Amino acid sequence: MQPEIDYVKIGQRIRAARLEKGYSQADLGALVGCSNNHMSHVEVGQTKVSLAMLLKLAFVLEKNFDYFLLDT
């Protein structure tokens, strides 16, 4: 059986880390190269976040990469 990835949980962690930094979705989108609309979809799990985007988010939000993936 293949493990499932919980994109909603990943999105919630992205949102929490963004709010910790005091960034709006537009701010964070500009820093990682996407629109605030795309960030909104990622945060609610409507859009699957790519590995490349997750790496950028981890760098910008100053979180370990595994912070987003742990228990997902």
All heavy atoms as a GROMACS GRO file, in nm:
protein
  566
    1MET      N    1   0.085  -0.119   0.000
    1MET     CA    2   0.000   0.000   0.000
    1MET      C    3   0.089   0.125   0.000
    1MET      O    4   0.182   0.136   0.077
    1MET     CB    5  -0.089  -0.001   0.124
    1MET     CG    6  -0.195   0.104   0.121
    1MET     SD    7  -0.320   0.070   0.245
    1MET     CE    8  -0.317   0.221   0.332
    2GLN      N    9   0.056   0.217  -0.086
    2GLN     CA   10   0.134   0.340  -0.101
    2GLN      C   11   0.088   0.445   0.001
    2GLN      O   12  -0.033   0.463   0.022
    2GLN     CB   13   0.114   0.393  -0.243
    2GLN     CG   14   0.221   0.486  -0.288
    2GLN     CD   15   0.206   0.517  -0.436
    2GLN    OE1   16   0.107   0.483  -0.498
    2GLN    NE2   17   0.304   0.582  -0.492
    3PRO      N   18   0.182   0.513   0.067
    3PRO     CA   19   0.140   0.616   0.164
    3PRO      C   20   0.072   0.733   0.094
    3PRO      O   21   0.109   0.769  -0.017
    3PRO     CB   22   0.271   0.659   0.230
    3PRO     CG   23   0.379   0.615   0.138
    3PRO     CD   24   0.325   0.502   0.056
    4GLU      N   25  -0.025   0.790   0.161
    4GLU     CA   26  -0.097   0.906   0.109
    4GLU      C   27  -0.033   1.033   0.165
    4GLU      O   28   0.015   1.035   0.277
    4GLU     CB   29  -0.243   0.902   0.151
    4GLU     CG   30  -0.323   0.791   0.086
    4GLU     CD   31  -0.346   0.814  -0.062
    4GLU    OE1   32  -0.374   0.929  -0.102
    4GLU    OE2   33  -0.334   0.717  -0.138
    5ILE      N   34  -0.036   1.137   0.085
    5ILE     CA   35   0.014   1.267   0.131
    5ILE      C   36  -0.106   1.355   0.163
    5ILE      O   37  -0.196   1.370   0.080
    5ILE     CB   38   0.103   1.333   0.024
    5ILE    CG1   39   0.227   1.247   0.001
    5ILE    CG2   40   0.142   1.474   0.065
    5ILE    CD1   41   0.314   1.293  -0.113
    6ASP      N   42  -0.108   1.410   0.280
    6ASP     CA   43  -0.219   1.495   0.325
    6ASP      C   44  -0.187   1.641   0.289
    6ASP      O   45  -0.121   1.712   0.365
    6ASP     CB   46  -0.238   1.478   0.476
    6ASP     CG   47  -0.362   1.549   0.528
    6ASP    OD1   48  -0.417   1.636   0.455
    6ASP    OD2   49  -0.404   1.520   0.640
    7TYR      N   50  -0.234   1.682   0.172
    7TYR     CA   51  -0.205   1.818   0.124
    7TYR      C   52  -0.277   1.925   0.205
    7TYR      O   53  -0.231   2.039   0.212
    7TYR     CB   54  -0.239   1.831  -0.025
    7TYR     CG   55  -0.140   1.757  -0.112
    7TYR    CD1   56  -0.168   1.630  -0.162
    7TYR    CD2   57  -0.016   1.812  -0.141
    7TYR    CE1   58  -0.077   1.561  -0.240
    7TYR    CE2   59   0.077   1.744  -0.219
    7TYR     CZ   60   0.045   1.619  -0.267
    7TYR     OH   61   0.138   1.551  -0.343
    8VAL      N   62  -0.388   1.889   0.267
    8VAL     CA   63  -0.459   1.985   0.354
    8VAL      C   64  -0.372   2.016   0.476
    8VAL      O   65  -0.355   2.133   0.513
    8VAL     CB   66  -0.597   1.931   0.397
    8VAL    CG1   67  -0.660   2.020   0.503
    8VAL    CG2   68  -0.689   1.918   0.276
    9LYS      N   69  -0.312   1.914   0.535
    9LYS     CA   70  -0.226   1.933   0.652
    9LYS      C   71  -0.102   2.014   0.615
    9LYS      O   72  -0.059   2.102   0.688
    9LYS     CB   73  -0.186   1.798   0.712
    9LYS     CG   74  -0.122   1.810   0.849
    9LYS     CD   75  -0.094   1.674   0.909
    9LYS     CE   76  -0.220   1.619   0.970
    9LYS     NZ   77  -0.195   1.493   1.046
   10ILE      N   78  -0.045   1.984   0.499
   10ILE     CA   79   0.071   2.061   0.451
   10ILE      C   80   0.031   2.208   0.435
   10ILE      O   81   0.103   2.298   0.477
   10ILE     CB   82   0.125   2.003   0.320
   10ILE    CG1   83   0.187   1.865   0.344
   10ILE    CG2   84   0.229   2.098   0.258
   10ILE    CD1   85   0.223   1.790   0.218
   11GLY      N   86  -0.084   2.232   0.374
   11GLY     CA   87  -0.133   2.368   0.355
   11GLY      C   88  -0.154   2.441   0.486
   11GLY      O   89  -0.123   2.560   0.499
   12GLN      N   90  -0.207   2.370   0.586
   12GLN     CA   91  -0.228   2.431   0.717
   12GLN      C   92  -0.096   2.471   0.780
   12GLN      O   93  -0.086   2.577   0.843
   12GLN     CB   94  -0.302   2.333   0.809
   12GLN     CG   95  -0.446   2.312   0.770
   12GLN     CD   96  -0.512   2.196   0.844
   12GLN    OE1   97  -0.446   2.112   0.906
   12GLN    NE2   98  -0.644   2.189   0.835
   13ARG      N   99   0.006   2.390   0.760
   13ARG     CA  100   0.138   2.422   0.815
   13ARG      C  101   0.202   2.539   0.741
   13ARG      O  102   0.269   2.623   0.803
   13ARG     CB  103   0.228   2.299   0.812
   13ARG     CG  104   0.181   2.196   0.912
   13ARG     CD  105   0.266   2.075   0.916
   13ARG     NE  106   0.212   1.984   1.016
   13ARG     CZ  107   0.240   1.857   1.022
   13ARG    NH1  108   0.324   1.804   0.936
   13ARG    NH2  109   0.187   1.780   1.114
   14ILE      N  110   0.180   2.546   0.612
   14ILE     CA  111   0.230   2.661   0.535
   14ILE      C  112   0.164   2.789   0.586
   14ILE      O  113   0.230   2.890   0.610
   14ILE     CB  114   0.205   2.642   0.384
   14ILE    CG1  115   0.292   2.528   0.330
   14ILE    CG2  116   0.230   2.772   0.307
   14ILE    CD1  117   0.255   2.483   0.190
   15ARG      N  118   0.032   2.782   0.605
   15ARG     CA  119  -0.042   2.899   0.654
   15ARG      C  120   0.008   2.942   0.792
   15ARG      O  121   0.031   3.061   0.817
   15ARG     CB  122  -0.191   2.868   0.659
   15ARG     CG  123  -0.275   2.986   0.705
   15ARG     CD  124  -0.425   2.953   0.702
   15ARG     NE  125  -0.504   3.071   0.725
   15ARG     CZ  126  -0.537   3.116   0.847
   15ARG    NH1  127  -0.498   3.053   0.956
   15ARG    NH2  128  -0.609   3.226   0.860
   16ALA      N  129   0.026   2.846   0.882
   16ALA     CA  130   0.072   2.877   1.018
   16ALA      C  131   0.211   2.942   1.014
   16ALA      O  132   0.235   3.042   1.084
   16ALA     CB  133   0.075   2.750   1.103
   17ALA      N  134   0.300   2.888   0.932
   17ALA     CA  135   0.435   2.944   0.920
   17ALA      C  136   0.430   3.084   0.858
   17ALA      O  137   0.506   3.174   0.899
   17ALA     CB  138   0.523   2.852   0.838
   18ARG      N  139   0.341   3.103   0.760
   18ARG     CA  140   0.326   3.235   0.697
   18ARG      C  141   0.278   3.337   0.799
   18ARG      O  142   0.331   3.450   0.807
   18ARG     CB  143   0.225   3.225   0.581
   18ARG     CG  144   0.190   3.359   0.518
   18ARG     CD  145   0.094   3.345   0.403
   18ARG     NE  146  -0.036   3.291   0.436
   18ARG     CZ  147  -0.135   3.360   0.494
   18ARG    NH1  148  -0.118   3.487   0.528
   18ARG    NH2  149  -0.251   3.302   0.516
   19LEU      N  150   0.180   3.300   0.879
   19LEU     CA  151   0.127   3.393   0.979
   19LEU      C  152   0.230   3.424   1.088
   19LEU      O  153   0.235   3.537   1.136
   19LEU     CB  154  -0.002   3.335   1.040
   19LEU     CG  155  -0.121   3.327   0.944
   19LEU    CD1  156  -0.238   3.256   1.010
   19LEU    CD2  157  -0.161   3.464   0.893
   20GLU      N  158   0.311   3.325   1.124
   20GLU     CA  159   0.420   3.347   1.220
   20GLU      C  160   0.514   3.458   1.173
   20GLU      O  161   0.563   3.537   1.253
   20GLU     CB  162   0.505   3.220   1.236
   20GLU     CG  163   0.464   3.128   1.345
   20GLU     CD  164   0.557   3.007   1.351
   20GLU    OE1  165   0.679   3.020   1.326
   20GLU    OE2  166   0.505   2.897   1.380
   21LYS      N  167   0.538   3.460   1.041
   21LYS     CA  168   0.626   3.560   0.982
   21LYS      C  169   0.556   3.693   0.956
   21LYS      O  170   0.620   3.792   0.922
   21LYS     CB  171   0.682   3.508   0.848
   21LYS     CG  172   0.784   3.400   0.864
   21LYS     CD  173   0.910   3.459   0.920
   21LYS     CE  174   1.029   3.375   0.894
   21LYS     NZ  175   1.148   3.433   0.956
   22GLY      N  176   0.424   3.694   0.967
   22GLY     CA  177   0.348   3.816   0.942
   22GLY      C  178   0.329   3.848   0.795
   22GLY      O  179   0.304   3.963   0.759
   23TYR      N  180   0.340   3.746   0.710
   23TYR     CA  181   0.323   3.765   0.566
   23TYR      C  182   0.177   3.746   0.525
   23TYR      O  183   0.109   3.659   0.578
   23TYR     CB  184   0.405   3.663   0.486
   23TYR     CG  185   0.554   3.675   0.496
   23TYR    CD1  186   0.634   3.561   0.492
   23TYR    CD2  187   0.618   3.798   0.507
   23TYR    CE1  188   0.772   3.569   0.499
   23TYR    CE2  189   0.756   3.807   0.515
   23TYR     CZ  190   0.833   3.692   0.511
   23TYR     OH  191   0.969   3.701   0.518
   24SER      N  192   0.134   3.823   0.428
   24SER     CA  193   0.005   3.797   0.364
   24SER      C  194   0.030   3.690   0.257
   24SER      O  195   0.145   3.658   0.225
   24SER     CB  196  -0.049   3.924   0.297
   24SER     OG  197   0.033   3.959   0.187
   25GLN      N  198  -0.077   3.636   0.202
   25GLN     CA  199  -0.061   3.538   0.093
   25GLN      C  200   0.008   3.605  -0.026
   25GLN      O  201   0.090   3.542  -0.093
   25GLN     CB  202  -0.196   3.480   0.052
   25GLN     CG  203  -0.252   3.385   0.155
   25GLN     CD  204  -0.390   3.333   0.118
   25GLN    OE1  205  -0.461   3.392   0.038
   25GLN    NE2  206  -0.429   3.224   0.180
   26ALA      N  207  -0.022   3.731  -0.051
   26ALA     CA  208   0.041   3.804  -0.162
   26ALA      C  209   0.190   3.822  -0.136
   26ALA      O  210   0.272   3.805  -0.227
   26ALA     CB  211  -0.028   3.939  -0.183
   27ASP      N  212   0.226   3.855  -0.012
   27ASP     CA  213   0.368   3.870   0.024
   27ASP      C  214   0.443   3.740  -0.002
   27ASP      O  215   0.548   3.739  -0.065
   27ASP     CB  216   0.385   3.905   0.173
   27ASP     CG  217   0.330   4.042   0.211
   27ASP    OD1  218   0.319   4.130   0.123
   27ASP    OD2  219   0.295   4.059   0.330
   28LEU      N  220   0.389   3.631   0.052
   28LEU     CA  221   0.455   3.502   0.038
   28LEU      C  222   0.462   3.458  -0.108
   28LEU      O  223   0.565   3.410  -0.154
   28LEU     CB  224   0.385   3.396   0.123
   28LEU     CG  225   0.451   3.259   0.128
   28LEU    CD1  226   0.595   3.269   0.175
   28LEU    CD2  227   0.371   3.165   0.217
   29GLY      N  228   0.353   3.478  -0.180
   29GLY     CA  229   0.353   3.444  -0.322
   29GLY      C  230   0.461   3.517  -0.398
   29GLY      O  231   0.532   3.458  -0.480
   30ALA      N  232   0.477   3.646  -0.369
   30ALA     CA  233   0.581   3.725  -0.436
   30ALA      C  234   0.720   3.672  -0.404
   30ALA      O  235   0.807   3.669  -0.491
   30ALA     CB  236   0.568   3.872  -0.396
   31LEU      N  237   0.740   3.630  -0.282
   31LEU     CA  238   0.872   3.580  -0.239
   31LEU      C  239   0.908   3.446  -0.303
   31LEU      O  240   1.026   3.416  -0.323
   31LEU     CB  241   0.878   3.568  -0.087
   31LEU     CG  242   0.881   3.700  -0.011
   31LEU    CD1  243   0.859   3.677   0.138
   31LEU    CD2  244   1.014   3.772  -0.035
   32VAL      N  245   0.806   3.363  -0.332
   32VAL     CA  246   0.834   3.230  -0.389
   32VAL      C  247   0.799   3.220  -0.538
   32VAL      O  248   0.818   3.116  -0.599
   32VAL     CB  249   0.765   3.117  -0.310
   32VAL    CG1  250   0.817   3.112  -0.168
   32VAL    CG2  251   0.614   3.129  -0.314
   33GLY      N  252   0.745   3.328  -0.594
   33GLY     CA  253   0.720   3.330  -0.738
   33GLY      C  254   0.588   3.273  -0.783
   33GLY      O  255   0.580   3.207  -0.886
   34CYS      N  256   0.482   3.300  -0.705
   34CYS     CA  257   0.348   3.258  -0.750
   34CYS      C  258   0.247   3.363  -0.704
   34CYS      O  259   0.280   3.454  -0.630
   34CYS     CB  260   0.313   3.119  -0.696
   34CYS     SG  261   0.284   3.114  -0.519
   35SER      N  262   0.125   3.349  -0.749
   35SER     CA  263   0.020   3.446  -0.715
   35SER      C  264  -0.037   3.419  -0.577
   35SER      O  265  -0.025   3.308  -0.524
   35SER     CB  266  -0.093   3.440  -0.819
   35SER     OG  267  -0.164   3.317  -0.806
   36ASN      N  268  -0.102   3.520  -0.520
   36ASN     CA  269  -0.168   3.499  -0.391
   36ASN      C  270  -0.284   3.401  -0.407
   36ASN      O  271  -0.316   3.326  -0.315
   36ASN     CB  272  -0.214   3.631  -0.329
   36ASN     CG  273  -0.313   3.707  -0.412
   36ASN    OD1  274  -0.302   3.711  -0.535
   36ASN    ND2  275  -0.409   3.769  -0.348
   37ASN      N  276  -0.344   3.397  -0.524
   37ASN     CA  277  -0.452   3.301  -0.551
   37ASN      C  278  -0.399   3.158  -0.544
   37ASN      O  279  -0.462   3.070  -0.485
   37ASN     CB  280  -0.514   3.330  -0.689
   37ASN     CG  281  -0.643   3.256  -0.712
   37ASN    OD1  282  -0.724   3.244  -0.620
   37ASN    ND2  283  -0.663   3.207  -0.832
   38HIS      N  284  -0.282   3.136  -0.602
   38HIS     CA  285  -0.221   3.003  -0.597
   38HIS      C  286  -0.187   2.967  -0.452
   38HIS      O  287  -0.211   2.854  -0.409
   38HIS     CB  288  -0.095   2.998  -0.684
   38HIS     CG  289  -0.031   2.864  -0.689
   38HIS    ND1  290  -0.085   2.759  -0.758
   38HIS    CD2  291   0.082   2.816  -0.629
   38HIS    CE1  292  -0.008   2.652  -0.742
   38HIS    NE2  293   0.094   2.685  -0.664
   39MET      N  294  -0.133   3.062  -0.376
   39MET     CA  295  -0.101   3.036  -0.235
   39MET      C  296  -0.227   2.999  -0.158
   39MET      O  297  -0.224   2.909  -0.074
   39MET     CB  298  -0.035   3.159  -0.171
   39MET     CG  299   0.110   3.181  -0.204
   39MET     SD  300   0.219   3.039  -0.181
   39MET     CE  301   0.175   2.982  -0.020
   40SER      N  302  -0.335   3.066  -0.186
   40SER     CA  303  -0.462   3.036  -0.120
   40SER      C  304  -0.504   2.892  -0.147
   40SER      O  305  -0.543   2.819  -0.055
   40SER     CB  306  -0.571   3.132  -0.170
   40SER     OG  307  -0.696   3.095  -0.119
   41HIS      N  308  -0.493   2.849  -0.272
   41HIS     CA  309  -0.531   2.712  -0.309
   41HIS      C  310  -0.439   2.609  -0.243
   41HIS      O  311  -0.485   2.503  -0.201
   41HIS     CB  312  -0.531   2.695  -0.461
   41HIS     CG  313  -0.644   2.764  -0.528
   41HIS    ND1  314  -0.774   2.720  -0.521
   41HIS    CD2  315  -0.647   2.876  -0.604
   41HIS    CE1  316  -0.852   2.800  -0.590
   41HIS    NE2  317  -0.777   2.897  -0.641
   42VAL      N  318  -0.311   2.641  -0.233
   42VAL     CA  319  -0.215   2.551  -0.168
   42VAL      C  320  -0.249   2.539  -0.019
   42VAL      O  321  -0.251   2.429   0.037
   42VAL     CB  322  -0.070   2.600  -0.188
   42VAL    CG1  323   0.026   2.529  -0.094
   42VAL    CG2  324  -0.027   2.581  -0.333
   43GLU      N  325  -0.279   2.651   0.045
   43GLU     CA  326  -0.305   2.651   0.189
   43GLU      C  327  -0.428   2.573   0.228
   43GLU      O  328  -0.435   2.517   0.337
   43GLU     CB  329  -0.316   2.794   0.242
   43GLU     CG  330  -0.182   2.864   0.250
   43GLU     CD  331  -0.190   3.001   0.315
   43GLU    OE1  332  -0.300   3.044   0.358
   43GLU    OE2  333  -0.085   3.068   0.322
   44VAL      N  334  -0.527   2.566   0.142
   44VAL     CA  335  -0.648   2.490   0.174
   44VAL      C  336  -0.646   2.349   0.115
   44VAL      O  337  -0.741   2.273   0.131
   44VAL     CB  338  -0.778   2.564   0.131
   44VAL    CG1  339  -0.792   2.694   0.207
   44VAL    CG2  340  -0.784   2.586  -0.018
   45GLY      N  341  -0.537   2.315   0.047
   45GLY     CA  342  -0.523   2.180  -0.006
   45GLY      C  343  -0.594   2.155  -0.137
   45GLY      O  344  -0.606   2.041  -0.181
   46GLN      N  345  -0.641   2.260  -0.204
   46GLN     CA  346  -0.708   2.246  -0.334
   46GLN      C  347  -0.607   2.218  -0.445
   46GLN      O  348  -0.640   2.157  -0.544
   46GLN     CB  349  -0.786   2.372  -0.370
   46GLN     CG  350  -0.919   2.384  -0.302
   46GLN     CD  351  -0.992   2.509  -0.349
   46GLN    OE1  352  -0.932   2.615  -0.367
   46GLN    NE2  353  -1.121   2.497  -0.368
   47THR      N  354  -0.486   2.268  -0.426
   47THR     CA  355  -0.378   2.250  -0.523
   47THR      C  356  -0.264   2.177  -0.454
   47THR      O  357  -0.226   2.214  -0.343
   47THR     CB  358  -0.328   2.386  -0.575
   47THR    OG1  359  -0.436   2.453  -0.641
   47THR    CG2  360  -0.213   2.370  -0.672
   48LYS      N  361  -0.213   2.074  -0.519
   48LYS     CA  362  -0.099   2.002  -0.463
   48LYS      C  363   0.026   2.086  -0.479
   48LYS      O  364   0.057   2.133  -0.589
   48LYS     CB  365  -0.080   1.868  -0.535
   48LYS     CG  366  -0.194   1.772  -0.512
   48LYS     CD  367  -0.171   1.644  -0.589
   48LYS     CE  368  -0.285   1.547  -0.567
   48LYS     NZ  369  -0.266   1.422  -0.642
   49VAL      N  370   0.097   2.107  -0.369
   49VAL     CA  371   0.219   2.187  -0.373
   49VAL      C  372   0.331   2.100  -0.430
   49VAL      O  373   0.345   1.984  -0.394
   49VAL     CB  374   0.253   2.243  -0.233
   49VAL    CG1  375   0.280   2.134  -0.133
   49VAL    CG2  376   0.368   2.341  -0.240
   50SER      N  377   0.409   2.158  -0.521
   50SER     CA  378   0.519   2.082  -0.582
   50SER      C  379   0.638   2.076  -0.486
   50SER      O  380   0.649   2.155  -0.392
   50SER     CB  381   0.564   2.150  -0.712
   50SER     OG  382   0.628   2.273  -0.684
   51LEU      N  383   0.725   1.983  -0.512
   51LEU     CA  384   0.846   1.968  -0.432
   51LEU      C  385   0.931   2.095  -0.440
   51LEU      O  386   0.979   2.146  -0.338
   51LEU     CB  387   0.927   1.848  -0.481
   51LEU     CG  388   1.054   1.814  -0.406
   51LEU    CD1  389   1.025   1.788  -0.259
   51LEU    CD2  390   1.120   1.693  -0.469
   52ALA      N  391   0.946   2.150  -0.560
   52ALA     CA  392   1.024   2.272  -0.579
   52ALA      C  393   0.964   2.389  -0.501
   52ALA      O  394   1.036   2.466  -0.436
   52ALA     CB  395   1.033   2.307  -0.727
   53MET      N  396   0.832   2.401  -0.504
   53MET     CA  397   0.765   2.510  -0.432
   53MET      C  398   0.780   2.490  -0.282
   53MET      O  399   0.802   2.586  -0.207
   53MET     CB  400   0.617   2.517  -0.470
   53MET     CG  401   0.540   2.625  -0.399
   53MET     SD  402   0.596   2.792  -0.435
   53MET     CE  403   0.544   2.809  -0.603
   54LEU      N  404   0.770   2.366  -0.236
   54LEU     CA  405   0.783   2.339  -0.093
   54LEU      C  406   0.924   2.373  -0.044
   54LEU      O  407   0.941   2.426   0.066
   54LEU     CB  408   0.750   2.192  -0.066
   54LEU     CG  409   0.704   2.157   0.075
   54LEU    CD1  410   0.590   2.246   0.122
   54LEU    CD2  411   0.664   2.012   0.082
   55LEU      N  412   1.024   2.348  -0.126
   55LEU     CA  413   1.161   2.385  -0.091
   55LEU      C  414   1.175   2.537  -0.079
   55LEU      O  415   1.239   2.588   0.013
   55LEU     CB  416   1.260   2.331  -0.194
   55LEU     CG  417   1.290   2.182  -0.184
   55LEU    CD1  418   1.366   2.135  -0.308
   55LEU    CD2  419   1.369   2.151  -0.058
   56LYS      N  420   1.116   2.611  -0.173
   56LYS     CA  421   1.120   2.757  -0.168
   56LYS      C  422   1.050   2.808  -0.042
   56LYS      O  423   1.098   2.899   0.026
   56LYS     CB  424   1.053   2.818  -0.291
   56LYS     CG  425   1.130   2.803  -0.419
   56LYS     CD  426   1.050   2.867  -0.533
   56LYS     CE  427   1.111   2.838  -0.668
   56LYS     NZ  428   1.029   2.894  -0.777
   57LEU      N  429   0.933   2.750  -0.013
   57LEU     CA  430   0.857   2.791   0.105
   57LEU      C  431   0.935   2.765   0.232
   57LEU      O  432   0.938   2.850   0.323
   57LEU     CB  433   0.722   2.718   0.109
   57LEU     CG  434   0.620   2.763   0.004
   57LEU    CD1  435   0.508   2.661  -0.008
   57LEU    CD2  436   0.566   2.900   0.038
   58ALA      N  437   0.999   2.650   0.241
   58ALA     CA  438   1.078   2.617   0.360
   58ALA      C  439   1.190   2.719   0.379
   58ALA      O  440   1.214   2.765   0.491
   58ALA     CB  441   1.135   2.475   0.347
   59PHE      N  442   1.255   2.757   0.271
   59PHE     CA  443   1.364   2.855   0.278
   59PHE      C  444   1.311   2.992   0.322
   59PHE      O  445   1.363   3.052   0.416
   59PHE     CB  446   1.434   2.866   0.143
   59PHE     CG  447   1.545   2.966   0.141
   59PHE    CD1  448   1.668   2.938   0.199
   59PHE    CD2  449   1.526   3.091   0.083
   59PHE    CE1  450   1.770   3.033   0.200
   59PHE    CE2  451   1.627   3.187   0.083
   59PHE     CZ  452   1.749   3.157   0.141
   60VAL      N  453   1.208   3.041   0.256
   60VAL     CA  454   1.153   3.174   0.283
   60VAL      C  455   1.092   3.181   0.424
   60VAL      O  456   1.107   3.282   0.494
   60VAL     CB  457   1.048   3.213   0.176
   60VAL    CG1  458   0.968   3.335   0.217
   60VAL    CG2  459   1.116   3.237   0.043
   61LEU      N  460   1.025   3.074   0.465
   61LEU     CA  461   0.959   3.073   0.595
   61LEU      C  462   1.051   3.027   0.709
   61LEU      O  463   1.009   3.021   0.824
   61LEU     CB  464   0.834   2.984   0.589
   61LEU     CG  465   0.725   3.035   0.494
   61LEU    CD1  466   0.616   2.931   0.478
   61LEU    CD2  467   0.666   3.167   0.543
   62GLU      N  468   1.177   2.994   0.671
   62GLU     CA  469   1.278   2.953   0.768
   62GLU      C  470   1.232   2.834   0.853
   62GLU      O  471   1.239   2.835   0.976
   62GLU     CB  472   1.319   3.071   0.858
   62GLU     CG  473   1.382   3.185   0.780
   62GLU     CD  474   1.418   3.304   0.865
   62GLU    OE1  475   1.384   3.307   0.985
   62GLU    OE2  476   1.480   3.397   0.811
   63LYS      N  477   1.182   2.733   0.784
   63LYS     CA  478   1.139   2.609   0.847
   63LYS      C  479   1.216   2.494   0.786
   63LYS      O  480   1.252   2.499   0.668
   63LYS     CB  481   0.989   2.584   0.825
   63LYS     CG  482   0.898   2.683   0.892
   63LYS     CD  483   0.895   2.661   1.041
   63LYS     CE  484   0.793   2.751   1.109
   63LYS     NZ  485   0.801   2.742   1.254
   64ASN      N  486   1.239   2.389   0.863
   64ASN     CA  487   1.296   2.268   0.807
   64ASN      C  488   1.195   2.208   0.710
   64ASN      O  489   1.074   2.213   0.735
   64ASN     CB  490   1.328   2.166   0.917
   64ASN     CG  491   1.445   2.208   1.001
   64ASN    OD1  492   1.538   2.272   0.953
   64ASN    ND2  493   1.442   2.172   1.127
   65PHE      N  494   1.246   2.149   0.605
   65PHE     CA  495   1.159   2.089   0.503
   65PHE      C  496   1.063   1.987   0.565
   65PHE      O  497   0.945   1.982   0.531
   65PHE     CB  498   1.247   2.023   0.396
   65PHE     CG  499   1.171   1.972   0.278
   65PHE    CD1  500   1.117   2.058   0.185
   65PHE    CD2  501   1.155   1.835   0.260
   65PHE    CE1  502   1.048   2.011   0.076
   65PHE    CE2  503   1.086   1.788   0.151
   65PHE     CZ  504   1.032   1.876   0.059
   66ASP      N  505   1.113   1.909   0.662
   66ASP     CA  506   1.029   1.806   0.721
   66ASP      C  507   0.917   1.862   0.809
   66ASP      O  508   0.821   1.792   0.839
   66ASP     CB  509   1.112   1.702   0.798
   66ASP     CG  510   1.193   1.762   0.910
   66ASP    OD1  511   1.200   1.886   0.921
   66ASP    OD2  512   1.252   1.683   0.987
   67TYR      N  513   0.925   1.989   0.847
   67TYR     CA  514   0.816   2.053   0.922
   67TYR      C  515   0.684   2.041   0.844
   67TYR      O  516   0.579   2.018   0.903
   67TYR     CB  517   0.849   2.200   0.946
   67TYR     CG  518   0.733   2.286   0.990
   67TYR    CD1  519   0.690   2.288   1.122
   67TYR    CD2  520   0.664   2.365   0.897
   67TYR    CE1  521   0.582   2.366   1.162
   67TYR    CE2  522   0.557   2.444   0.936
   67TYR     CZ  523   0.516   2.443   1.068
   67TYR     OH  524   0.409   2.520   1.106
   68PHE      N  525   0.691   2.056   0.714
   68PHE     CA  526   0.570   2.052   0.632
   68PHE      C  527   0.521   1.910   0.605
   68PHE      O  528   0.402   1.890   0.586
   68PHE     CB  529   0.596   2.124   0.498
   68PHE     CG  530   0.634   2.268   0.515
   68PHE    CD1  531   0.764   2.310   0.496
   68PHE    CD2  532   0.541   2.361   0.553
   68PHE    CE1  533   0.800   2.442   0.513
   68PHE    CE2  534   0.575   2.495   0.572
   68PHE     CZ  535   0.705   2.535   0.552
   69LEU      N  536   0.612   1.814   0.603
   69LEU     CA  537   0.576   1.678   0.563
   69LEU      C  538   0.554   1.582   0.679
   69LEU      O  539   0.492   1.477   0.659
   69LEU     CB  540   0.686   1.620   0.471
   69LEU     CG  541   0.703   1.693   0.339
   69LEU    CD1  542   0.821   1.634   0.263
   69LEU    CD2  543   0.577   1.684   0.256
   70LEU      N  544   0.603   1.614   0.796
   70LEU     CA  545   0.592   1.523   0.910
   70LEU      C  546   0.446   1.486   0.938
   70LEU      O  547   0.360   1.572   0.943
   70LEU     CB  548   0.654   1.589   1.033
   70LEU     CG  549   0.705   1.496   1.140
   70LEU    CD1  550   0.814   1.403   1.084
   70LEU    CD2  551   0.760   1.575   1.257
   71ASP      N  552   0.419   1.358   0.949
   71ASP     CA  553   0.284   1.306   0.979
   71ASP      C  554   0.181   1.337   0.871
   71ASP      O  555   0.063   1.344   0.898
   71ASP     CB  556   0.232   1.357   1.113
   71ASP     CG  557   0.319   1.316   1.229
   71ASP    OD1  558   0.378   1.208   1.222
   71ASP    OD2  559   0.326   1.394   1.325
   72THR      N  560   0.224   1.357   0.749
   72THR     CA  561   0.128   1.381   0.642
   72THR      C  562   0.115   1.255   0.559
   72THR      O  563   0.046   1.249   0.463
   72THR     CB  564   0.168   1.499   0.551
   72THR    OG1  565   0.290   1.467   0.485
   72THR    CG2  566   0.180   1.627   0.630
   0.00000   0.00000   0.00000
